[in-house]
Amino acid sequence: MKLFTLLSGATFGLISIILGAFGAHAFKKILPAEGLSSFETGVRYQMYGALFLLLVGYMFKFDSASEKWMSAMMVTGIVLFSFSIYFLAFQQQLGVNLRFLGPITPLGGLLMILSWCTLIYLIIKR
């Protein structure tokens, strides 16, 4: 789980840098202001999650269920939160109605919050 956490953090970080660059240049021309703002929010929170995963990947051995759940919740939260925002931002350009993804976004955010809460718990527990 330690390797998975570190690789996930590094991969999400890489993807957020790439998407952030596209958002600052190429996507600025094709997305409406509201869509671009949402897209940038997804990128920003993906990077926060990536840094979280790198931090906890170095801090913990992942020998407890809480440590494993903390990582799994953050990875799942990033996918549900950020990637649903990306798809929603591009739904007009894709020509499809992706509004069903709307309720998925806060679920991803909740998982990210729970992961941060678990980190606080584990720090206090030490």
N, C-alpha and C positions, 0 to 999 in steps of 0.2 A: 504493500500500500504506500510505503514511503516513496518508492520510485514512481509509482502511478501519480502521486500527488505532485512531485517535483516536475515530472514530464508534463502533466496537465497544466501546471502553472506556467511553465516555459512556453508551451504551445499556445495557451490562451493569450499570453503576453505578446507573442509573435503575431498572432492573428489580429489582436487589437491594434498593434502598431500599423500593420498593413491596412486594416480597415479605416483607421484614423487618417492615414495618408490619402486613401481614396476619397474619404468623406471631405477632406479639406480641399481637394482638387477636383477630381472627376465627378463625384456625386453631387457636388455643389451646383453643377450645371443641369442636373436632371431631376433632382428632388425639390419639392416645394419646401419653403422655410420650415414649416411644421415637421415635415418628414425628416429633414436634415437635422433638426434639433433632437428629435427622438432617436435618430440613428447615432448621433454623438453621445447621447445619454447611454445607449447600449454599449458603445465602445468604452466609455469612461468606467462604467460599472464592471465591464469585462476585465479591464486592467486592474481595478481594485481587487477583484476576485483572483486574478492571476498573481498579484503580489501577495495576497493572503495565502494562497497555496504554496508559493515559494517559501514564505516565512514559516508556516507550520510544517512544511516538509523538512526544514532544517531544525525546527524546535523539538519535534516529537519523533518517537520511535515507532508509533502506531502499533503498540502492543495491547492497547485497550480498545474496547468497542466504541467508546466515546470519541477517541482520536480518529478511528476509521469513519465513523458516522460524520464527524466534522468535515472531513475531506470530501466524502461522497455527497453530502448536502451542498457544499460549495460548488463542486463540479456540476451537479445536476441543476443547481440554482442558476449558474452562469448560462448554461445551455438554454434553460427555459426562459430566463429573463432577457438576456441580451439577444439571443437568436430569434426569439419571437418578435422583439422590437425591430430587428433588421428586416424580417419578412413583412411586418406591418408597414414599415417605412416605404417598402418597395411594392406594396400590393397594387398601387395604381399603375406603375410601370410594367408590372407583370401581367396586368389585366385580369387579375383574379381577386375574389373577395376572401380575404383571410381574417375577417373579423372574429372568427372562432378562436383565433390565437389570443385575443384580448384578455380572457380570463387566465390564460397560462402565464402571462407576464407577472402578475402579482404573486402567483404561486412560486415562481422562480425567485422573486424578491424575498418572499417569506423564508424559503430555504436558505438563502444567503444570510438573512438576519439570524436564523436559528444556528447557522454555522458560526457566526460571530459570537453569539451567546454561549455556544459550547466552548469556544476558545477562552472566553472570560471565565467560565466555570473551571476549565482545566488549569488556567493560570492560578486561580484562587486555591484550587485543590492541591497544587504543588506545595 
